[in-house]
């Protein structure tokens, strides 16, 4: 960003600050009726000068997540509550169908002991578990990073590899395809089974489906949310045996029914009942 761009950015910043100052002054002038509402400065998407996030329209970004700077997120991915993707001193690239779960942190390296300048690259259909930390590393397609795992600069997790929950993967470590690494520091534990490899892909699909429900819920206006509260109270289910004794059949309104792709067992149950 050149000198003119920085000047315009600064003017915009000071106009916003002036608006908040006027709001505070107006509150004080109300005297005995004084009430000041604290406005949150949180922004889900935030640029750093000319570095701005590029997020596909089909991505679910939770309201409490933060995506900052040079970050790209592909179609069908989801960034969950409390997660931070901070691409300020380097870039972050997230592929399609990937889920970065609650309270995870993804950052980048401007410099380190090895002198490498490293972005963070996360491939397609990757699952990053809750509270994981990824720093200047590469996670290839359909890999799995467990809850609370830490991946340091230069780490490469190959396709269909798994980092166990709570593992600390040291700098410049490569985790080969089809292997599970665990511990602090992380070491080879065993080979993945075919079922576990299949689970990695299924996990990404499950989170993609669940993200659609959360996206829909977060986009509802206040009036619709309050209306659904009334419906839930009205159609609250009692014990099935209790209802059968009274001969009561309770119909659930369509607004309160989750889609089958979130509750796959529901579709199987309905199919068994019909046959």
FENRA-V43610 format. One record per helix or strand of 3 or more residues. SS is the DSSP state (hx for helix, st for strand). FROM is the first residue (numbers start at 0). TO is the last residue. If there is no record, write none. Layout:
BEGIN
SS&FROM&TO  SS&FROM&TO
END
This chain:
BEGIN
hx&2&28  hx&30&32  st&65&72  st&83&93  st&104&106  st&119&121  st&132&134  st&178&181  st&186&190  hx&193&217  hx&221&233  hx&239&245  hx&253&255  hx&263&273
END
